[in-house]
């Protein structure tokens, strides 16, 4: 399902108008904005202007062909992670598919293609883009939560910390009447910072678990390594909760 934050569109690149019309008709049901480009140069300009979830490029174009366009897209930091599907006619060189994968294409389809198959392949990349966006948003939210717990910087947090320190000082033996007043500051141990509330830790643990599941569902070596690191954070938060309850 497409969420409000999924604004990345689909870029179709072909020098022939009838091919662009056909692609728009096939991809129209995916509820994503479809942007046209009539050449490799025009495609690169479009990708530098806005974000795309996937790009479909015809191999046989005058000037910059599909292979060169794909190689240029993969050579730019801003666009190198965008998946590319190369399209070509039926009478093609047997090495075209190999060349396509060599320049970084994610898939290769021969015309005339099955509309259902094309929609399915494109939808896979749309869903992958959505999950990556969701992971990035949750990672940022988790980072903010951890930063807020470890570095309270607002006045309310500072005031609450001072109140807790005052309460601990008032209840310490050095404040009893038998001592006739305040205990000397050099004899009194400095107050320790209050640990995060158990409820806040439990909320962080829940978000970590959800993030780990999404990472493992996305698969891939990078996602697996990140999921393992998140799992280790989960265990650390669990130990904090256990020590808090002890």
N, C-alpha and C positions, 0 to 999 in steps of 0.2 A: 504493500500500500504506500502511496506517495504521501509524504507529510508536507506541511507548509514550508519547512526548511529546505526541501529538495527542489531547488530552483535550477539545477544544472540541466541543460538541454541535450539534444542529439544533433551532431553536425554531420551533414551528408555532402560529399564532395564528388562532383561529376561534371564533365564539360558538356553533357547532352541534356537538354531540357526535359525530354521524355523520360529519361532515367531518374531525374530528380522528382518529377511528378509521381512516378511509380513508387519510389521509396517513401515519399510523403504519404501516399495512400496506404501503404503497408504499415507504416509506423504510427499513423494517426491515432490508432486505438490505444496507444500506450500512455496517453495523457501527459506527454512531455512536449515541450516546445521543440520543433524541428527547424534547424537553421540551414540554409543552402550556401554552398560555395561552388563557383564554377571553375576553379583552378586551385592548384596547390598553394600558390601565393596568397590567394584570397582566403583559403582555409587557415593558413598560419596567422593572418591578420585577425580573423574571427576568434581564434583560440587565445590570442593575446588580449582581446577585448573582454571576453566573458568565459565563464566556466562551462565545460561540457562533461557529461558522464561517459560518453562513448562517441567515437568518430567512425563513419563508414566512408571509405575512399575507393573510387574506381581506379584500377591499376593503369589502364590505357588512356592517358590524357596527354594532350599536346603541352609542350613546355616542360614543366615539372611533373613527372609522372607519379603514380601512386606510391611506388617504392621510395622515391626521393622525398615525397611529401611526408611519408611515415617516418623516414630517417630524420628529417628536420624536426618533426614534432617530438621525437624521442631525444633529440639533442638539446632541447631547451628545458631548463630547470622548471619553468612554470607549467609545462605541458607533458613532461616525460612520463608521468604516471597515468595519463589518460589512455584507456584501452582502444585499440584500433582494429577494425574489421576491414580487410581488403576484399574488393569485389572485382571479378573479371569475367570475360566471355567464355563460352564453351571451348573454343579452339585456342587453347593457351599452351604455352611452353610448360612441359612437365616440371621444370625447375622453378616455376613461379611461386608455388606454395613454399618451397624451401627459402627462396629469396624473401618472401613476405615475413616469415618467422625470423629470418636473420636480421631484418631491419627493426624488429620489435613488435610486429603485428600480433595480436592475441588470437585472431581467427582469420580464415580464408574461405570465401564462398564463391562458387562458380554460377554465373547466370546461364539460363534462367533459374532462379532459386525459388524454393518453396516459401511462400509468404509466411506461413505458420512457423517454419524453421527459423527464418530471419527474425521474426518478432520474439521468438523464444530466446534466441541467442542475445539479442539486444536487451531483453528484459533481465537476463542474468547479470549483465554489466550495470544496469540501472539499480538492481537490488544490491549489488556489491557496493556501489557508490553510496546508496542510502545507509547501509550498515557501517561503512567507514565514517560517514558523517556523524552517525549516532555514537560510534565509539569515541570519536574525537570530542564530541560534546560531553559525554560522560566522563572522559578522562580529565577534561578541563574542570568539570564540576567537582570531581574528586580532589583535584589539586587545590581548588579553592577551599574545600572543607578541611583538608589536612593543614593548609596554611593558616586557616582561621583558628584551628585548635592549637597549633604549635606557636603561632605568633599573634596573640591577641593585640590589636593595635588601636581599637576604638576606645573612647572614653568610658563607655559603659563597662567594657570588659576590664579596663584598668580599675574602675571603681569597685566592681565586684571582687576583683582579686584583692584589693586593699581591705574590703570588709571581711573577707575570709581570713586574711592575715591578722586583723585586729581581734577577730573572734578566737583564733588560736592563741594569741598572746594573752587575752583576758582569762582563758581557761587554764593557762600554764601554772605550775606550782609557784613560780617566782612572783606571781601576783597576789598570793594569799596574804591575809591580814597579819599572820604570825611573823612575816618578814618585814612588816611595817612599811610597805610601799613597793615601788617598782624594783625588780631585779636588775642589777647592773647590766648594761647592754653587752659587755664583754663576756659575761657569764651565761647569757641566754643565746641558744643556737639560733641562727638566722632562719626565718620562715621558708619552707619549701613551697614551690608553686603547686597550686591545686591541680590534680590530674583531670583530664576531660571527663565530663559526666558520662555515666555508663550508657545512658540512652543515646548520646551523640556517637559513642564508640560503636554501639550496635547498629546505628544507621549507616555509619561508614562501612562496617563489615558487610552489611546487606548490599550496599552499592558495589563494593569490591567483588562480591560473589556474582552479581549480575554482569559486571564488566568482564569477569573471567569467562563466564559462559558465552558471552558474545564473541570474545576473542577466539575461543576454541571453536566456535561455530564457523568463524570466518576462515579458519585453517591457514596454512602457509607457515613457513619457518619463522618469519618475523612475528606473526601473531602468536605462535606457540611459545616463543621465548618470552614475549610480553605477558602472556597468560601465566606462565610459570612465576614471573616476578610478582604479578598481582596475587597469585596464590600464596606466595611467601608473605606478602603484606597482610593477607587475610589471617594467616597463622599468627603474625605478630599482634594484630588487633585482638585476636582471640585470647592470646596470653595476657594482654592488658586487661581485658574484661574479666578473666579468671582471677588475676591478682587484685582487681578492684573489688570483686565479690568476696574474696577470702577474708 
